Amino acid sequence: MTDPTLTSAQKAQAINFDRGQYGTFAEIGAGQEVARWFFRVGGASGTVAKSMSAYDMAVSDAIYGPSQRYVSEDRLRHMLDHEYGLLDQRLAPERGADTRFFVYANTVAARSFSRQQDGQGWMGIRFQTAPGSPPSDLVLHVRLLDKDNLKQQEAVGIIGVNLIHGAMESHADPERLVGSLLDGLDPRRAEVGLARFSGPDFEGVDNRLMALELVKQGLAKATLFDTSGEVTHPTEALYHKPIVLERGSFRPVTRTTHHMLQSSLAQFTEEPRVKGKDVTVLFEMTLKNLSHEGEIDSRDFLERVDILAAMGEGLGGDHKVMVSNCAEFHKLARYLFRYTKEPVGVTLGVPTLREIFEEKYYADLEGGLLEACGRLFKNDLRLYVYPASAPVGGVLHAKELRLPKHLQGLFDYLVENNFIRGIDDFNPEYLAIRSRDVLKHIQAGDDVWEEMVPPAVAACIRARGLLGCKETLTTQ
């Protein structure tokens, strides 16, 4: 039997009535919404050492130092550093032996008369799990989806209470902590796109798994991290950037997968609106790509990420891994265009292109497939399509795909207007490679698989024993 979910008031009361916890609240931008919960439920004198806000930029800079962006992780870190340093300096000699100190901080831009868009911001907590112990941090990025300023402020307060309660009471169970962050809120009101755990109490926490957890538990539509395992927010990786994305299971990356992305990237970077600009390259996996019989294996997920980390060669260096719950491509497009108005290129093969035109996937849209295409190609997005082996031999190019008669005109229109573009540089020898066949060879210990994947991927799988890799059956 699961424990009942506490209300925001009950969580604030639980913190207030525990005299072994004491801390500072520093809030910029969306009111003193988090501290207000602790004051209004009673008993705050046992919890709140200080509550403050600094709305004026000059005042804020005088306290926390200058910042290029006031709603940023950098500003939040300065707030946590400054306030925790003061708290420890002033109170540790008197109370440090029997009190767990914490500092909660946020810097948030909510909807206003001059800012008619989703609110967004950073919040975090630095806290001790035992008196006198070194502190740990949990930092979040939140997106506020209400259309009303007061509702957005209310959401900030609720998420902040959840964060403080979760950190102080559930730090030993990060998955449960993550799952509690939107307690008391309809998930349509807010998203948590990043959760970064750090410090001695989180040494065993893999932030890539926490990123996955955000999407699994419905707190975010997507989350990103780089190939070193560092989680990153889309505003950092995607903001005003042209994007090339390849969707797949990557179990493992094959020569086909690699060449598809290389070739589409080469075409994409020659586009007039892209030429000379830095392009963000994304490997995207949906929850469906990751699941097997409805379950996601954490070890398998991390192994695929390790394989993708070996994929920098020939892709311009830096690339990111994206996990999303955007099964339909038009939902993926909507997510990406939150952060950029630059062109977006999606790399796929002919079989996936055919799936996009399956009408059964769009039963929830009034306009069906036609509406989905309108949403998908609303901005500057185009599909780069790698050929496939034709059923009767030869090669099937994107423009040669035949669909049911009532859909063929729509498809031809998209091809003629360059929304769908064939990939010119392809290797016929790669068309027969299937990742599921490669995986079977890997797990059987048949070394033929090494010729079916890029050399860097083969070396990574072999060196780390990934994907069930066994010793080869051939005599060395």
N, C-alpha and C positions, 0 to 999 in steps of 0.2 A: 504493500500500500504506500503510495507516494505521500509525502508531507504536503499539507495544504499550503497554497501560496499565500504569503503574508501580504497585506496591503502596504501601501507606502507609509501610512501612519504607524502601523504596527512595526515596520522595519525601523523607522526613526525612533520610536519609543524603545525598541530593544537596544539600540545603540545608546540612547540617553540614560537608560536605567542600568547600564553596565558601567560602573564607576571606574573600571580599569582601562577606559578608552578616552582619549582627550585630543582635540585637534583644532585646526584652523581651516576656515572656509574663505577662499578668495575667488570671487566671481566677477567676470568682466563681460558686458555686452547684452545679457538677456535677464538682468535683474538678479536679486538675491534669492532665486527660486529654490535652491537646494537648502541653504541655511534656513530658509523660512519654514520648511517642513519640521526641522528640529526644534525651532522656537515654538511653533504653534501646538505641538503635541505635548509639551510640558517636559520639564526635567532637563532642559538644554544646558543649565549651569554645570552639569556634570560632564558635558560633552564638548561644548564650544568654548575654546580658549580665546578665539578671535574670529570675527566675521567682517569682511571688508570687500570693497569694490573700488575700482579706479577707472571711471569712464573717460575722463579727459586724457588725451594722448600724452600731454606733457607730464601729467601726474604719473601716469602709468610708466612712462620712460624713466622718470626719476626714481621710481621704486624698483622696477625690474630691468632697467637698461633698455636702450633703443632696439627696435625691431623693424625689419622691412615690412613684415605683415603681422598685424595684430591678432588676427584669427589664424593661428598657425601652431604647429607642434613646437616650434622653437620658442614661441612666446609662452606656451604652457610649461615647457621645461624650465624656463627662467622663473616662472611663478612658483613651481614646486621647489626648486633649489633655494630660492630666497626665503620662502615662508617656512620650509622645514628647517633651514639653518637657524632662523630666529626662534622657532619653537624649541628646538633642541638646546640652543644656547641659553634661553631664558628659563626653561622649566625642567630640563634634565637634572640639574643638581638637586632640585626640591622634590620632583615627582618621578624621575626616571626609573627608580628601582621597582616601582609597582604600577607603572602606567604604560600602556601601549600608545604611542603618539601616531597621529596621522595628519596629513594635509590634503584636503580636497581642493582642486582648482579647475576652473573652466574659462574658456574664452570663446564666445559664441556670437554669431551674427544671425539674429532672428529676422523674420519678415517685418517690414515697416512700410510707411508711406513712400519712402524713397527707395526701398529695396523690395520689389515685388517678385520675389523668387523664393525657392526653398531655403529655409534656414540651415546653417551648418556650422560646425565648430568642433573644438577639441575639449575633452575633459579627462582628468586623471586623478589618481590618488597615490600618494607615497605613504607607506604605513609600516608599522612594526607588527610582527606576529607574536612577539614576546617582549616584555620590558627589557630595555637595554640592548636589544638585538639590532643589527643593521637593517635599514628599511628596504622594501621592495616597491616596485612601481607597476601600476596598470594604467595604460593610456588608451583612450578610445577616440575615434572620430565618429561623430553622429551627424545624421542628416535629418532635418525636421520637415515633415511633409504636410502639416496642417496649413490651411490657407489663411489662418487668423493668427495675429501676433500673440494674443494672450494664450491661445492653445499651444503655440510653439513654446512659449515660456513655461507653461504647465508641463509640457513633455520634458523639458530640460530638468525641471525639479524632480520628476519621477525617475528619470534615468539616473540622475545624480544620487538619489537615495538608494536606488538599486545597486549602484556601483560601490558606494561606501559600505552598505550592508554585506554585499557579496564579498568584498575584499576582506572585511574584518571577520566575517563568519564562515565563509566558504572557500578561502584561499587554497585549502588543501585539495579541493575538487574543482579544477579550472573549467571543466565542461559544464558542471552545474552552475558555476559562477556566470559563465557566458550565457547560459540559458535563462538566467534570471534578469538580465539587463533590461529587458522590455516588459517585465512584470507590471501589470496594471495599465498597459497601453495596448490599444489595437495596433497590430503590426503595420497597418497602413498609415500610421501616424509618424513613424520614425524608423530609421535604419541605423545600424552600427556597422560601418564598412571596414573598420580596423580595430583590432584589440591587440595591443603589444604588451606582453608580460616580460618583466626583467627584474633582476635582483636575486639575492641568495635564496629566497623562498620559492622562486620559480626556475631554479637551475635545470630542473628536469622537464620543463614545459617547452615543447616545440611550437613556435609561433605559426608555423605552417599548418599544423593540425588545428590550432585555434582559429586560423583563417578559414579552414574548411568547416569548422564547427559553426562559425557565424552563418555560413550559407546553409548548412544542413538544418540548423535550428530556425531558419527563416528570419534571422536578424538582418541579413544583407542579401541583395540579389546577386552580388559578385564580390570577390575579394582578390587582391593581387599580392604577389611577393616576388622578389628577384631570385636569381639562381644561387645566391649565397644563403637563401633562406630568410632574408630580412623582409618582413611584411611592409608593404607600402600602400599609401592611399592613392586612388585613381587621380586625384588632383595633382599628385606629384608625378605620376607616370604618364598621364594621358592629356593633361591640360594643354590645349592649343597645339596638339601634336598630330601629324598624320599617323595613321595606325594600319599595320598589316597584321591580320589575325588568322591563325589556323586552328580549327576545332578538330579534336580527335580524342581517342582513348590513349594513344601513345604507349601502348603496351605490347611491344616497345615502339620507339621511333624506327621507321624503316628507311631504306634508301628512297623509296617513293615519297614518303612523308617529307623527308628532308628536301628532296629536289623540287617538290611542289612549292614549298615555301621559298626556296632560293629563286626559283623562276618567276613566281608571282611578285616577289620583292623587287627583282630586277626590272620588271615591267612597270610596277607601281612607281618606283623612284624616278622613272623617266617621264611621268605625267607632268604637264606644265605647272600644276598647282603644288606639286610635291618636290620637284627637282631642286636640289640644293638644301633641303630641309632635313632635320633629324627625324627619323622615323622610329616610332615605338613598335617593336615586334612582340606579339603576344601568342603564346601557346595556351589555348583555352580548353578546359575540360569541364563538361557539365556534370551535375550529380549523376545523371543517367550514364554518362561515359565511365564514371568511377564505380558504379554499383554492380554487384554480382548477386543475383537473386534477392535484390532489394537491400542488400547490405554493402557498406563501404568498409574495406579492410584498410586500416590506417597504415600498416606496414607496406602494403601494395601501393597505396597512394604516394608515400614518401619515396619508394623505389622509382616510381615513374618520374617524380620530380627530380631525383638524382640523375636520371637518364637525360631529362631535358636540360639539366645544368651543363651537360657535356656538349650542348648543341650550338655554342657560340660561333664556331668556325663557319664562315661563309654567310653569316647573317648580320654582319655589321657590328658584332661584339655584343653589346648589352641586349638582353631580352628578358621578358617577364612571363611568369606563369599566372594564369587567371583561372579561378574556379567560379562557376556561375550556376545559377538555377534558371537560366534563360534558355529553355529548350528550343523555343521557336526563334528563328533568326531575326524576326522583326522586333522581338523583345530585346535581343542582344544589341541590335542597332540603336534602339531607344536608350539603352543604358550607356553605350559608348558616346552618343551624341549629347549626353548630359555634360560631358567634359571637354569636348572638342567640336569645332565647326570645320576642321580640316578634313580632307578626304580620308575615307576608310576603305581598305581593301580586305575582303574575306576570301581566303584560299580554301578551295574544296575540290572534290573530284566529281565526275559525271554522276556516279550513283547518288551522292548526297544532293546534287542539283535536282535530280529526278524526285527525291523525297520532298524537297521544298514545295513542289507542285502537287503534293498529295492533299487533296481537299479535306480529308478527314481531320487534319491537324488544326483546322481553323473553324471548327464548329461553334466556338465561343464568340466569334466575331460576326456581327450582323452582316458585314460585307464579304465574309468568307475569305477565300484566297485573294480576291481582288483587293480587299481592304488590307490584307497582310502585305501584299506587294507594295501598296501605297505607303504603308508605314516603313517597310524595309528600305525602299529607295527614295524616301522623302528628302533626305539630305544627300550629300555627295558620297554615297556608298556604291561600290561596284563589286561584283563577284568575279574572281579569277578562277577559272575552271580547268583542271588538269584532265587530259583525255583518259579514256578507259579502253580496255579491250572490247572490241565489238563482238556480239554474240555469234556472228557467223564468220569471225576472223577479221583481222585488220584492226583499225583504230577508230574509236567513236569520239569525235570532237564535240564540244559543247553545242555548237550551232547546228549539229546534225541530230540532236536529240529529238525524238518524236514523242509527242504527248497525245492524250485523247483529243479528238477534233475540237471540242469546245474550249480547250485550253491552249491549243497550238498558236492561235493568233496573239494571245497575251505573251506567250513565250517569245515568239518571233519579234514582237514589238520591243521587248526588253533587250534582245540580242542586237537588233538593228540600231538601237539608241545607246548601245555600249554600257548598259547596266550589267549585262552579263558578257564577260570577255573570255575567250579561250586563251589558255596559256600556250605561247608559241614554242618555248623551249622545253621539250619533254623528251624522255628517254624511253623508247618502246620496251626495252628490257626490264624496266621497273614496273610495267603495268600489271604483271602477273604476281607481284609480291603482295602478300596479305599479312597483316600483323598477327592474325590468329594462327597462321601457319608458322610464322617465325617463332611465336611463343611455344608452339608444340615442339619444334626442333630444340629450342633452348631447354625445355623441361625434360626432353628425352635424352639430352646429352649428345645430340647429333650436331657436329660442328659446322654443318652446311649453313646454319643460320648466320654465321659471321659474315658471309658474302652478301647477306640480304639487308644489312644495316650499315650505317656510316661507321668508319673505323673508330671514331671517338666513342660511339655508343657501344660498339663491341668491346672495346677496352674497358669501359666503365662497368658493363654487365659482368664481364669475366673477372675483373679485379675485385668486385664487391659481392659477387655471387648473387646478383639480382634476379628477380623473376623466376626463382627456382633453378637457376643455372647449375648444371652438374658438370662433372669432369667429362671431357669429350670421349666418345667411344673409340675413336681412331687412335692408333699407336703413335705417340709423339716421337 
